[in-house]
């Protein structure tokens, strides 16, 4: 019975520990982001456009971003009457576009070539604050097709890792605030009572088992009575 109670206690403690972590994970969500077409610098525009599309796909596949499609972004900008002379590559222009289309972050940058070396420069801008949160530079020497198959995936993963770290820190901070007097007391949280209920149910089940041990061994009572003297013939 003692062993059974120990197992039940461990299960309840695991449930109590997992509940806040599950709430923190639920609080974290994918960041909404839009990607401006990369600015070409010595690279044909049609190739830069194809690489920009691949960047959107790779960012989406990291599962850290909710990426707005290029067509949807352009449709909203047309409806808003957005007009921009020249390429929209400055941080101020990226913030303006981000506010119009309703995303949290904008990614802008350029793709250049010097000799046989390609360089990808990206920056991620917070639309609300206008601050550049992350910048990535990746140089590659070789054929341009490797940019499509390898480099874009690499820079997308770097961006995703930075966002994931920010989300994880924010979620843990929110969870700590709730458990440290910022939210409901522990005795008012659903998982507290669920744990107590599970422990009580386990105790009742153990009581119904009677004197049987969890190992299937039945204890036989020992007779400790002192025998009397033998009777004389």
C-alpha positions in Angstrom: 0.0 0.0 0.0 2.9 2.4 0.8 4.3 1.8 -2.6 1.0 2.6 -4.3 0.6 5.8 -2.3 4.1 6.9 -3.3 3.4 6.3 -6.9 0.1 8.3 -6.7 1.9 11.1 -4.9 4.6 11.3 -7.7 1.8 11.5 -10.3 0.0 14.3 -8.5 3.2 16.3 -8.1 4.0 15.9 -11.8 0.6 17.2 -12.7 1.0 20.2 -10.4 4.4 21.0 -12.0 3.2 20.5 -15.5 0.2 22.8 -15.3 2.0 26.1 -15.0 4.4 25.1 -17.8 1.4 24.2 -20.1 -0.2 27.5 -19.3 3.1 29.3 -20.2 3.4 27.3 -23.5 -0.2 28.2 -24.4 0.5 31.9 -23.8 3.3 31.8 -26.3 2.1 32.3 -29.9 3.6 32.7 -33.3 4.7 36.2 -34.2 2.9 37.8 -37.2 5.4 38.9 -39.8 5.6 40.2 -43.3 8.6 40.2 -45.5 9.5 42.9 -47.9 11.1 41.9 -51.2 14.9 42.0 -50.8 16.6 44.9 -52.4 18.8 43.7 -55.4 22.4 44.9 -55.4 24.1 43.5 -58.5 21.7 40.5 -58.7 18.9 40.2 -61.3 15.5 41.3 -59.9 13.7 38.1 -61.0 16.2 36.0 -59.1 15.9 38.2 -56.0 12.1 37.9 -56.2 12.4 34.1 -56.2 14.8 34.2 -53.3 12.4 36.5 -51.4 9.6 34.0 -51.9 11.8 31.2 -50.6 12.6 33.2 -47.6 8.9 33.6 -46.8 8.4 29.8 -47.1 11.4 29.0 -44.9 10.3 31.4 -42.2 6.8 29.9 -42.2 8.3 26.4 -41.9 10.2 27.3 -38.8 6.8 27.4 -37.0 7.9 30.6 -35.2 6.1 33.0 -37.6 2.7 33.5 -38.9 3.8 34.8 -42.3 1.5 37.1 -44.4 1.5 36.2 -48.1 3.0 38.7 -50.5 -0.2 38.9 -52.5 -2.3 39.6 -49.4 0.1 42.3 -48.2 0.0 44.0 -51.6 -3.8 43.8 -51.7 -4.1 45.6 -48.3 -1.6 48.2 -49.3 -3.6 49.0 -52.4 -6.8 49.2 -50.4 -5.1 51.6 -48.0 -3.9 53.8 -50.9 -0.2 53.3 -50.0 2.2 55.0 -52.3 5.9 54.8 -52.1 8.4 56.3 -54.5 11.2 53.8 -55.0 11.9 50.7 -53.0 10.5 50.4 -49.5 13.7 49.4 -47.7 14.1 51.9 -44.9 13.0 51.0 -41.3 10.5 53.9 -41.4 8.9 52.5 -44.5 8.8 49.0 -43.1 7.1 50.2 -39.9 4.5 52.2 -41.9 3.7 49.1 -44.0 3.6 46.9 -40.9 1.1 49.3 -39.3 -1.1 49.2 -42.4 -1.2 45.5 -42.8 -1.5 44.8 -39.0 1.6 42.6 -38.3 3.9 42.6 -35.3 7.2 42.4 -37.1 8.6 43.3 -40.5 11.6 41.8 -42.2 13.5 43.8 -44.8 17.0 43.5 -46.3 19.1 43.2 -49.4 20.8 40.6 -51.6 24.1 41.7 -53.1 27.0 40.2 -55.1 30.6 41.1 -55.2 32.7 38.9 -57.5 31.5 35.4 -56.9 30.4 36.2 -53.3 26.8 36.7 -52.5 25.7 38.5 -49.3 22.3 38.3 -47.6 21.5 41.1 -45.2 18.3 40.9 -43.2 16.9 42.9 -40.3 13.7 42.3 -38.2 11.9 45.4 -37.1 9.3 45.7 -34.3 6.3 47.5 -35.8 5.1 48.8 -32.5 8.4 50.3 -31.2 10.2 50.9 -34.6 13.3 49.2 -33.1 15.4 46.8 -35.0 15.3 43.6 -32.9 17.6 41.3 -35.0 20.0 41.6 -37.9 21.5 38.7 -39.9 24.3 38.7 -42.4 25.3 35.6 -44.4 28.0 35.5 -47.0 28.2 32.7 -49.6 30.6 32.0 -52.4 29.4 29.8 -55.2 26.4 29.3 -57.5 23.3 31.3 -56.8 21.1 28.2 -56.6 22.7 27.3 -53.3 21.2 30.5 -51.9 17.8 29.1 -52.7 18.4 25.6 -51.2 20.7 26.3 -48.2 21.3 30.0 -47.3 17.6 31.1 -47.1 16.9 28.2 -44.7 19.8 29.1 -42.5 19.0 32.8 -42.1 15.3 31.9 -41.5 16.3 29.6 -38.7 18.4 32.3 -37.1 15.5 34.7 -37.1 13.2 32.0 -35.7 15.6 31.2 -32.9 15.7 34.9 -31.8 11.9 35.1 -31.8 11.6 31.8 -29.9 14.0 33.0 -27.2 11.9 36.2 -26.8 8.6 34.4 -26.6 10.0 31.9 -24.1 11.3 34.6 -21.8 8.0 36.5 -22.0 5.9 33.3 -21.3 8.0 32.4 -18.3 7.9 35.9 -16.9 4.1 35.9 -17.3 3.8 32.5 -15.5 6.1 33.7 -12.7 4.0 36.8 -12.2 0.8 34.8 -11.9 2.4 32.5 -9.3 4.0 35.3 -7.4 1.0 37.2 -6.3 0.3 38.7 -9.7 -2.6 36.3 -10.4 -4.8 34.0 -8.5 -3.4 32.3 -5.3 -2.4 28.7 -5.7 -5.4 27.5 -3.7 -7.7 29.1 -6.3 -6.2 27.5 -9.3 -7.9 24.6 -11.0 -4.9 22.3 -11.1 -4.4 22.6 -7.3 -7.8 21.1 -6.7 -7.4 18.6 -9.5 -4.2 17.4 -7.7 -5.9 17.1 -4.4 -8.8 15.2 -5.9 -6.4 12.8 -7.6 -4.5 12.2 -4.3 -7.8 11.6 -2.4 -9.0 9.2 -5.1 -5.8 7.3 -4.9 -6.0 7.0 -1.1 -9.6 5.7 -1.4 -8.4 3.1 -4.0 -5.5 2.1 -1.7 -7.9 1.7 1.2 -10.2 -0.6 -0.8 -7.2 -2.9 -1.4 -7.1 -3.9 2.2 -3.9 -5.5 3.4 -2.6 -6.5 0.0 0.8 -5.2 -1.0 1.4 -3.8 -4.5 3.9 -6.6 -5.2 1.2 -9.3 -5.0 2.6 -10.8 -1.8 0.1 -11.6 0.9 1.2 -11.2 4.5 0.3 -14.2 6.8 -0.3 -13.2 10.5 2.2 -14.7 13.0 1.0 -16.4 16.2 3.1 -15.0 19.0 1.1 -16.9 21.8 3.5 -18.6 24.3 2.5 -22.3 24.6 1.6 -23.6 28.1 3.5 -26.5 29.8 2.8 -30.0 28.6 0.2 -31.9 30.6 1.5 -34.8 32.9 0.3 -38.3 32.2 
